[in-house]
């Protein structure tokens, strides 16, 4: 019977499982009770022979049900473990003597102790492996800490030695000033004595024409010489001593710099250790460090690099507004400045946005004039503009991209277009002139295409098809062969245009669309995203260097600008944020205040920074907001 059950001879024809609660039909077939009842609710026939059948013609099959339950229990006992079989025997009332029971208990106790021993050994082995791993890790950390302490010790000796040298140099300078001052007093005394000796000869010192005799000439030269030296010494004394207010100002500045160090101590510590652990050939740009610093005895390149960062970071603590520019149509709703860029010589800057105008301003006039600032050039365009890019070779050439997908190259001096490229099928978000090849420019669009153009040709030179909307494109400043592309797929795609079928690398860390990419150097790339972060990348080693947080950017284009040291971006809180590239927290920020907003406006809080731009390698910045206000600011202490 059990073998028949195992072979599937007692299966319900409906559910194909061993029959449960067997019921027999009038035609002689057996089914599970629930199966046949359910079947008869839909049809009135036997599932096996199709004979007419009703629920009244169903009868319990007690014999089959009993046989199946016994067979099933026997089958389960055969596949049960020895322990389960042993337990079942006792549950079924199997007779066992006291002697046999004691023997079984003794065996069970021995087995229990053996299992406990094995379990304890396994636990000890796990604990041993964990402690060994922990010791290895801590030894490694200790070695690293000891190496760091050794580097710090060497740097302390080097810095202290240089500090002593500076003090000695200051003392030598003070001594020299004192000697000059004493010498000046002696000369004044000697000159006074000499004046008395020759005073009697003054009446005879004129010739017939009234000219001075050689002796008088000598005396006059001496007087002039002494007078000049006296003036010089006075000024130097004034400089060396200085008024109390100046001394207090310097003291306050030093306190402020110390506070900035304490506020960002963990970040600075991390950067210092990172730099000191790196080999010299892995530093970002060791060539830019002053040779006078690295030539100091004991000064490594990495220490000099950190000193440069520390000095730059602590020097600036705020953004000071030095000029403000407001458009004449300030009451107009379409005032968002999408792009703002300096020209090749930093003499002019251009703005563009939804107002359908490219306005070019003279930077010097904006700084020096307080009246309403008017553009020196105003070019009307057919569509709203998204981006501008000056040609770094031809001063009057600028490129624009617009909401209709048209890329235009303009002659600013003549106020007319030179070339118009209309291959993009949707809005073009970004355009950029190559810094190394004046005739080449690149653009990106919502049509998921990157286009490379040449001002000498009417059609695109190269087209790269991508899978997501293009938000930004930028040439590597060191070569026109490499471009970075920011996309709505949250990634930055880095291409070699000589083989554009696949990117050299895809940088992935942002969690939303990448709205801007900008190069700090040939190896350093900054990106901005609507995930409210900026990131710094190494395009040589294809790795992330740092993530910057502090501003708010979730839906708008808020601008990104970089120098070789600083990153600046806007925020949807109507603030401009500045980061040092070595520190992930903001170095300073400035809020576009309520002075440029009418008190009665309900949507005053909806304004945001829309564009930023640095003056070339200069702590001066232009920033514009969605109201059309442009501010000129400088990093200050």
HUTAWO-V489984 format. One line per field, one symbol per residue. ss: DSSP state (A for helix, B for strand, O for the rest). psi: psi as a letter, one per 40 degrees, with the letter a starting at -180 (. if undefined). burial: I if it has 9 or more other ideal C-beta (glycine too) atoms within 8 Angstrom, else O. A space follows every 10 residues. Layout:
ss: ???
psi: ???
burial: ???
This chain:
ss: OAAAAAOOOO BOOOOOOBOO OBBBBOOOOB BBAAAAAAAA AAOOBOOOOO OBOOAAABBB OAAAAAAAAA AAAAAAAAAO OAAAAAAAAA AOOOOOOAAA AAAAAAAAAA AAAAAAAAAA AAAAAAAAAA AAAAAAAAAA AAAAAAAAAA AAAAAAAAAA AAAAAAAAAA AAAAAAAAAA AAAAAAAAAA AAAAAAAAAA AAAAOBOOOO OBOAAAAAAA AAAAAAAAAA AAAAAAAAAA AOOAAAAAAA AAAAAAAAAA AAAOAAAAAA AAAAAAAOOA AAOOOAAAOO AAAAOOOOOO AAAAAAAAAA AAAAAOOBBB BBBBBBOOOO OOOOOOBBBB BBOOOOOBBB BBBOOOBBBB BBAAAAAAOO OOOOOOBBBB OOOOBBBBBB OOOOOOBBBB BBOOOOBBBB BOOOOBBBBB BOOOOOOBBB BBBOOOOOOB BBBBBOOOBB BBBBOOOOOO OBBBBOOOOB BBBBBOOOOO OBBBBBBOOO BBBBBBAAAO OOOOBBBBOO OOOBBBBBBO OOOBBBBBBO OOBBBBBBOO OOBBBBBBBO OOOOOOOOOB BBOOOBBBBB OOOOBBBBBB OOOOOBBBBB BOOAAAOOOO OOOAAAOOBB BBBBOOOOOB BBBBBOOOBB BBBBBBO
psi: ddddddefef ihedefihhh ghihideeii iiddddddde ddifihddee ihhidefhhh gddddddddd ddddddddei iddddddddd defhhiiddd dddddddddd dddddddddd dddddddddd dddddddddd dddddddddd dddddddddd dddddddddd dddddddddd dddddddddd dddddddedd eddeeiadee iiiddddddd dddddddddd dddddddddd diiddddddd dddddddddd dddfdddddd ddddddeiid eeidgddehh ddddeihehi dddddddddd dddedheihh heihhhidfd eidgehhdih hiadefdiii iiaeefihhh ihdddddehe ahhiidhhhh idiiidiihi hedhdehiii iieeehhhhi hddefiidih hfdieahhdi ihiheehdeh iiiiieefih hhiheeidii dihhhieiih diihiheeie ehihhhieee ihhhiheege diidihhhdi eaihdihihd adehhiiiie efiiihihed efihdihhid ihhediheih iiaedihiii ieefihihii eeheihdiih hhiedehhde hdfdeeiihe iihihhfieh ihhiieeehh ihiihi.
burial: OIOIIOOOOI IIOIOOOIII OIIIIOIOII IIIOIIIOII OOOOOIIOOO OOIOOOOIOO IOOIIOIIOI IIOIIOIOOO OOOOIOOIOI OOOOOOOOOO IOOIOOOOOO OOOOOOOOOO OOOOOOOOOO OOOOOOOOOO OOOOOOIIOO IOOIIOIIOO IIOOOOOOOO OOOIOOIOOI IOOIOOIIOO IOOIIOOIOO OOOOIOOOOO OOIOIIIOII OIIOOIOOII OOIOOIIOOO OOOOOOIOOO OOIOOIIOOI IOOIOOIIOO IIIOIIOIOI OOIOOIOOIO OOIIOIOIII IIIIIIIIII OIIIOIOIIO IOOIIIIOOI OIOOIIIIII IIIIOIOIII IIIIIIIIII IOIOIIIOOO OOIOOOIOIO IOIIIIIIII IOOOOOIIII IIIOIIIIII IIOOOOOOIO IOIIOOIIII IIIIOOOIOI IIIIIIOIII IIIOIOOOOI OOIIOIOOII IIIIIIOOOI OIIIIIIIOI IIIIIOIOOI OOOOOOIOOI OOIIIIIIII IIOIIIIIII IIIIIIIIIO OIOIOIIIOO IOIIOIOIII IIIOOIIIII IIOIIIIIII IIIOIIIIII OIOOOIIOOO OOOIOOIIII IIIIIOOOOI IIIIIIIIII IIIIIIO
